[in-house]
Each structure stands twice: as C-alpha cells, then as structure tokens.
C-alpha cells in the first residue's frame, strides 16, 4: 500500500476532496493507496517520514527538506479533467517508480 499525505490550510475541505479524488482515481488505475489529511501548519519532518508521497494543495515552504516526492494537487479541486489528469498521471508515475 502506498501512503499519501494531503494537506491544505485548514485540513478539512480541500485536503479531503483531494484525498477522495486520489483514492478513487488510483483505484481505477489499479493502485492500492491510502490518503491521510492534515493541516499544513501541523506538518513536521517526522510526520512526512510516515508517507511515500506528499500532495499539498500548493507548494509549501518548510524549515526542513522534504525527502519524499511532492505533487501539487490543487488542480484536482477544479474537477476539470484537463487540469486534474496531469496531476493523476504524475502521481501514477511516481507510484510506479516507488516499486512497492
């Protein structure tokens, strides 16, 4: 199973929409993923060690380096395939490269 962390400003609405969209789309593509959600301000370096991929709504700035793949997932929220599909395609490629 691939563990993904989705984050937004409040950790309530946008990150949950991203979570649902990623889980549904990756299931269609044949991948077993679990997405957790979090408030962006609550992320620590240790938090990210529990995940394979980080999908924030937009590129965050932390005081530490992110050691896992980061895929900006904000375009998923528009629910327009032309915007969301490239994010899902990138996510699929990263998952394939993880070889889990």
MIKEMI-893358 format. One record per residue: z, y, x of N, C-alpha, C, O in turn; residue number from 1. Coordinates in steps of 0.1 Angstrom, whole numbers, always signed. Layout:
<recs>
+-------+-------+-------+-------+-------+-------+-------+-------+-------+-------+-------+-------+-----+
|  n_c3 |  n_c2 |  n_c1 | ca_c3 | ca_c2 | ca_c1 |  c_c3 |  c_c2 |  c_c1 |  o_c3 |  o_c2 |  o_c1 |  nr |
+-------+-------+-------+-------+-------+-------+-------+-------+-------+-------+-------+-------+-----+
|     Z |     Y |     X |     Z |     Y |     X |     Z |     Y |     X |     Z |     Y |     X | NUM |
...
+-------+-------+-------+-------+-------+-------+-------+-------+-------+-------+-------+-------+-----+
</recs>
This chain:
<recs>
+-------+-------+-------+-------+-------+-------+-------+-------+-------+-------+-------+-------+-----+
|  n_c3 |  n_c2 |  n_c1 | ca_c3 | ca_c2 | ca_c1 |  c_c3 |  c_c2 |  c_c1 |  o_c3 |  o_c2 |  o_c1 |  nr |
+-------+-------+-------+-------+-------+-------+-------+-------+-------+-------+-------+-------+-----+
|    +0 |   -12 |    +8 |    +0 |    +0 |    +0 |    +0 |   +12 |    +9 |    +7 |   +13 |   +19 |   1 |
|    -8 |   +22 |    +5 |    -9 |   +35 |   +12 |    +0 |   +45 |    +5 |    +0 |   +46 |    -7 |   2 |
|    +9 |   +51 |   +13 |   +19 |   +61 |    +7 |   +13 |   +75 |   +10 |   +10 |   +78 |   +21 |   3 |
|   +13 |   +82 |    -1 |    +7 |   +96 |    +0 |   +18 |  +106 |    -6 |   +25 |  +102 |   -15 |   4 |
|   +19 |  +117 |    +0 |   +28 |  +128 |    -4 |   +20 |  +140 |    -9 |   +12 |  +145 |    -1 |   5 |
|   +22 |  +143 |   -22 |   +15 |  +155 |   -27 |   +25 |  +166 |   -29 |   +37 |  +164 |   -32 |   6 |
|   +21 |  +178 |   -25 |   +31 |  +190 |   -25 |   +25 |  +202 |   -31 |   +13 |  +205 |   -29 |   7 |
|   +33 |  +209 |   -38 |   +29 |  +223 |   -44 |   +42 |  +232 |   -43 |   +52 |  +227 |   -39 |   8 |
|   +40 |  +244 |   -48 |   +51 |  +254 |   -47 |   +64 |  +250 |   -54 |   +75 |  +252 |   -49 |   9 |
|   +62 |  +244 |   -66 |   +74 |  +240 |   -74 |   +76 |  +225 |   -74 |   +87 |  +221 |   -78 |  10 |
|   +67 |  +217 |   -70 |   +68 |  +203 |   -70 |   +68 |  +197 |   -84 |   +73 |  +186 |   -86 |  11 |
|   +63 |  +204 |   -94 |   +64 |  +200 |  -108 |   +50 |  +198 |  -114 |   +46 |  +186 |  -116 |  12 |
|   +42 |  +208 |  -116 |   +30 |  +207 |  -123 |   +18 |  +203 |  -114 |   +13 |  +192 |  -116 |  13 |
|   +14 |  +211 |  -105 |    +2 |  +208 |   -97 |    +3 |  +196 |   -89 |    -6 |  +188 |   -89 |  14 |
|   +14 |  +193 |   -83 |   +16 |  +181 |   -75 |   +15 |  +169 |   -83 |   +10 |  +158 |   -79 |  15 |
|   +20 |  +170 |   -96 |   +20 |  +158 |  -105 |    +5 |  +156 |  -110 |    +1 |  +144 |  -112 |  16 |
|    -2 |  +166 |  -112 |   -16 |  +165 |  -115 |   -24 |  +158 |  -104 |   -32 |  +150 |  -106 |  17 |
|   -21 |  +163 |   -92 |   -28 |  +157 |   -80 |   -24 |  +142 |   -79 |   -32 |  +134 |   -76 |  18 |
|   -11 |  +139 |   -80 |    -6 |  +125 |   -80 |   -14 |  +116 |   -89 |   -19 |  +106 |   -85 |  19 |
|   -15 |  +120 |  -102 |   -21 |  +112 |  -112 |   -36 |  +111 |  -109 |   -41 |  +100 |  -110 |  20 |
|   -42 |  +121 |  -105 |   -57 |  +121 |  -102 |   -60 |  +112 |   -90 |   -69 |  +104 |   -91 |  21 |
|   -52 |  +113 |   -80 |   -54 |  +104 |   -68 |   -51 |   +90 |   -71 |   -59 |   +81 |   -68 |  22 |
|   -40 |   +87 |   -78 |   -37 |   +73 |   -81 |   -48 |   +67 |   -90 |   -52 |   +55 |   -88 |  23 |
|   -53 |   +74 |  -100 |   -64 |   +69 |  -109 |   -77 |   +67 |  -101 |   -83 |   +57 |  -102 |  24 |
|   -81 |   +77 |   -93 |   -94 |   +76 |   -86 |   -94 |   +66 |   -76 |  -103 |   +58 |   -74 |  25 |
|   -83 |   +65 |   -68 |   -82 |   +55 |   -57 |   -82 |   +41 |   -63 |   -87 |   +31 |   -57 |  26 |
|   -75 |   +39 |   -74 |   -75 |   +26 |   -81 |   -89 |   +22 |   -85 |   -93 |   +10 |   -83 |  27 |
|   -97 |   +31 |   -90 |  -111 |   +29 |   -94 |  -119 |   +25 |   -81 |  -128 |   +17 |   -82 |  28 |
|  -115 |   +30 |   -70 |  -122 |   +27 |   -57 |  -117 |   +15 |   -50 |  -121 |   +12 |   -39 |  29 |
|  -107 |    +9 |   -56 |  -102 |    -4 |   -51 |   -90 |    -3 |   -41 |   -88 |   -12 |   -34 |  30 |
|   -83 |    +8 |   -41 |   -72 |   +10 |   -31 |   -59 |   +10 |   -39 |   -58 |   +15 |   -50 |  31 |
|   -49 |    +5 |   -32 |   -35 |    +4 |   -37 |   -28 |   +16 |   -31 |   -24 |   +15 |   -19 |  32 |
|   -26 |   +27 |   -38 |   -19 |   +38 |   -33 |    -7 |   +42 |   -42 |    -7 |   +39 |   -54 |  33 |
|    +3 |   +48 |   -36 |   +14 |   +53 |   -43 |   +16 |   +68 |   -39 |   +17 |   +70 |   -27 |  34 |
|   +16 |   +77 |   -48 |   +17 |   +91 |   -45 |   +31 |   +96 |   -50 |   +34 |   +94 |   -62 |  35 |
|   +38 |  +102 |   -41 |   +51 |  +109 |   -45 |   +48 |  +124 |   -45 |   +39 |  +129 |   -38 |  36 |
|   +57 |  +131 |   -52 |   +55 |  +146 |   -52 |   +68 |  +153 |   -46 |   +79 |  +147 |   -46 |  37 |
|   +66 |  +165 |   -42 |   +77 |  +172 |   -35 |   +74 |  +187 |   -36 |   +62 |  +192 |   -37 |  38 |
|   +84 |  +195 |   -35 |   +83 |  +210 |   -34 |   +80 |  +212 |   -19 |   +87 |  +207 |   -10 |  39 |
|   +70 |  +221 |   -17 |   +65 |  +223 |    -3 |   +77 |  +227 |    +6 |   +77 |  +224 |   +18 |  40 |
|   +86 |  +236 |    +1 |   +97 |  +241 |   +10 |  +107 |  +230 |   +14 |  +115 |  +232 |   +23 |  41 |
|  +107 |  +219 |    +7 |  +116 |  +208 |   +10 |  +111 |  +198 |   +20 |  +118 |  +188 |   +23 |  42 |
|   +99 |  +200 |   +25 |   +93 |  +190 |   +34 |   +99 |  +193 |   +48 |  +100 |  +204 |   +53 |  43 |
|  +103 |  +182 |   +54 |  +107 |  +182 |   +68 |   +99 |  +172 |   +76 |   +91 |  +164 |   +71 |  44 |
|  +100 |  +173 |   +89 |   +93 |  +164 |   +98 |   +96 |  +149 |   +95 |   +88 |  +141 |   +95 |  45 |
|  +109 |  +147 |   +92 |  +114 |  +134 |   +88 |  +108 |  +129 |   +75 |  +105 |  +117 |   +74 |  46 |
|  +107 |  +138 |   +66 |  +101 |  +134 |   +53 |   +87 |  +128 |   +55 |   +84 |  +118 |   +49 |  47 |
|   +79 |  +135 |   +63 |   +65 |  +131 |   +64 |   +64 |  +117 |   +72 |   +53 |  +111 |   +71 |  48 |
|   +74 |  +113 |   +79 |   +73 |  +101 |   +86 |   +73 |   +89 |   +77 |   +69 |   +78 |   +81 |  49 |
|   +76 |   +91 |   +64 |   +76 |   +80 |   +54 |   +62 |   +79 |   +47 |   +61 |   +70 |   +38 |  50 |
|   +53 |   +86 |   +51 |   +40 |   +86 |   +44 |   +28 |   +84 |   +54 |   +29 |   +87 |   +66 |  51 |
|   +17 |   +80 |   +48 |    +5 |   +78 |   +56 |    -5 |   +90 |   +55 |   -12 |   +92 |   +64 |  52 |
|    -4 |   +97 |   +44 |   -13 |  +108 |   +42 |    -5 |  +119 |   +34 |    +3 |  +117 |   +26 |  53 |
|    -8 |  +132 |   +38 |    -2 |  +143 |   +31 |   -13 |  +151 |   +24 |   -23 |  +155 |   +30 |  54 |
|   -11 |  +154 |   +11 |   -21 |  +161 |    +3 |   -14 |  +173 |    -4 |   -11 |  +173 |   -16 |  55 |
|   -13 |  +184 |    +4 |    -8 |  +196 |    -2 |   -19 |  +203 |   -11 |   -30 |  +200 |    -9 |  56 |
|   -14 |  +212 |   -19 |   -24 |  +220 |   -28 |   -32 |  +229 |   -19 |   -44 |  +231 |   -22 |  57 |
|   -26 |  +234 |    -8 |   -33 |  +242 |    +2 |   -27 |  +240 |   +15 |   -16 |  +234 |   +16 |  58 |
|   -33 |  +244 |   +26 |   -29 |  +242 |   +40 |   -15 |  +249 |   +42 |   -15 |  +261 |   +41 |  59 |
|    -5 |  +241 |   +45 |    +8 |  +247 |   +48 |   +10 |  +251 |   +62 |    +3 |  +246 |   +71 |  60 |
|   +20 |  +260 |   +65 |   +24 |  +263 |   +78 |   +38 |  +259 |   +80 |   +47 |  +264 |   +73 |  61 |
|   +40 |  +249 |   +89 |   +54 |  +245 |   +92 |   +58 |  +248 |  +106 |   +49 |  +252 |  +114 |  62 |
|   +70 |  +247 |  +109 |   +75 |  +250 |  +123 |   +74 |  +237 |  +131 |   +78 |  +237 |  +143 |  63 |
|   +68 |  +227 |  +126 |   +66 |  +214 |  +133 |   +51 |  +209 |  +131 |   +45 |  +214 |  +122 |  64 |
|   +47 |  +200 |  +139 |   +34 |  +195 |  +138 |   +34 |  +183 |  +128 |   +43 |  +176 |  +127 |  65 |
|   +23 |  +183 |  +121 |   +21 |  +172 |  +111 |   +13 |  +161 |  +118 |    +2 |  +163 |  +123 |  66 |
|   +19 |  +149 |  +119 |   +13 |  +138 |  +126 |    +5 |  +128 |  +118 |    -1 |  +119 |  +123 |  67 |
|    +4 |  +131 |  +105 |    -4 |  +122 |   +96 |   -16 |  +130 |   +91 |   -16 |  +142 |   +92 |  68 |
|   -26 |  +123 |   +86 |   -38 |  +131 |   +81 |   -34 |  +140 |   +69 |   -25 |  +136 |   +61 |  69 |
|   -39 |  +152 |   +69 |   -37 |  +162 |   +59 |   -50 |  +164 |   +51 |   -60 |  +168 |   +57 |  70 |
|   -50 |  +163 |   +38 |   -61 |  +165 |   +30 |   -58 |  +175 |   +19 |   -49 |  +173 |   +10 |  71 |
|   -63 |  +187 |   +20 |   -60 |  +197 |   +10 |   -66 |  +193 |    -4 |   -78 |  +190 |    -5 |  72 |
|   -57 |  +191 |   -13 |   -60 |  +185 |   -26 |   -62 |  +196 |   -38 |   -64 |  +192 |   -49 |  73 |
|   -60 |  +208 |   -35 |   -62 |  +218 |   -45 |   -74 |  +217 |   -54 |   -73 |  +219 |   -66 |  74 |
|   -86 |  +215 |   -48 |   -98 |  +214 |   -57 |   -97 |  +203 |   -68 |  -105 |  +204 |   -77 |  75 |
|   -89 |  +193 |   -66 |   -87 |  +183 |   -77 |   -83 |  +190 |   -90 |   -87 |  +185 |  -100 |  76 |
|   -75 |  +200 |   -89 |   -69 |  +206 |  -101 |   -80 |  +213 |  -110 |   -77 |  +214 |  -122 |  77 |
|   -91 |  +216 |  -105 |  -102 |  +222 |  -113 |  -108 |  +212 |  -122 |  -115 |  +216 |  -132 |  78 |
|  -107 |  +199 |  -119 |  -112 |  +189 |  -127 |  -128 |  +190 |  -129 |  -134 |  +186 |  -139 |  79 |
|  -134 |  +195 |  -119 |  -148 |  +196 |  -118 |  -153 |  +187 |  -107 |  -149 |  +188 |   -96 |  80 |
|  -161 |  +176 |  -111 |  -164 |  +166 |  -101 |  -170 |  +172 |   -88 |  -167 |  +167 |   -77 |  81 |
|  -178 |  +182 |   -89 |  -184 |  +188 |   -77 |  -174 |  +193 |   -67 |  -176 |  +194 |   -55 |  82 |
|  -162 |  +197 |   -72 |  -151 |  +201 |   -64 |  -142 |  +190 |   -60 |  -137 |  +189 |   -48 |  83 |
|  -139 |  +182 |   -69 |  -129 |  +171 |   -67 |  -134 |  +159 |   -59 |  -127 |  +154 |   -51 |  84 |
|  -147 |  +156 |   -62 |  -153 |  +144 |   -55 |  -152 |  +145 |   -40 |  -149 |  +134 |   -33 |  85 |
|  -155 |  +156 |   -33 |  -154 |  +156 |   -19 |  -140 |  +154 |   -14 |  -138 |  +148 |    -3 |  86 |
|  -130 |  +158 |   -21 |  -116 |  +155 |   -18 |  -113 |  +140 |   -19 |  -107 |  +134 |   -10 |  87 |
|  -118 |  +134 |   -30 |  -116 |  +120 |   -31 |  -123 |  +112 |   -21 |  -118 |  +102 |   -15 |  88 |
|  -136 |  +116 |   -17 |  -143 |  +110 |    -7 |  -136 |  +110 |    +7 |  -136 |  +101 |   +14 |  89 |
|  -131 |  +122 |   +10 |  -124 |  +124 |   +23 |  -111 |  +115 |   +23 |  -108 |  +109 |   +33 |  90 |
|  -104 |  +114 |   +12 |   -93 |  +106 |   +10 |   -96 |   +91 |   +12 |   -89 |   +84 |   +19 |  91 |
|  -107 |   +87 |    +6 |  -112 |   +73 |    +8 |  -115 |   +70 |   +22 |  -111 |   +60 |   +27 |  92 |
|  -121 |   +79 |   +29 |  -125 |   +77 |   +43 |  -112 |   +76 |   +52 |  -111 |   +68 |   +61 |  93 |
|  -103 |   +85 |   +49 |   -90 |   +84 |   +57 |   -83 |   +71 |   +54 |   -78 |   +65 |   +64 |  94 |
|   -83 |   +67 |   +42 |   -76 |   +54 |   +38 |   -83 |   +42 |   +46 |   -76 |   +34 |   +51 |  95 |
|   -96 |   +42 |   +46 |  -104 |   +32 |   +53 |  -100 |   +32 |   +68 |   -99 |   +21 |   +74 |  96 |
|   -99 |   +44 |   +74 |   -96 |   +45 |   +88 |   -82 |   +41 |   +91 |   -79 |   +37 |  +102 |  97 |
|   -73 |   +41 |   +81 |   -59 |   +36 |   +84 |   -58 |   +21 |   +86 |   -49 |   +16 |   +93 |  98 |
|   -68 |   +14 |   +80 |   -69 |    +0 |   +81 |   -56 |    -7 |   +77 |   -51 |   -16 |   +85 |  99 |
|   -51 |    -4 |   +66 |   -38 |   -10 |   +61 |   -42 |   -20 |   +50 |   -33 |   -27 |   +45 | 100 |
+-------+-------+-------+-------+-------+-------+-------+-------+-------+-------+-------+-------+-----+
</recs>
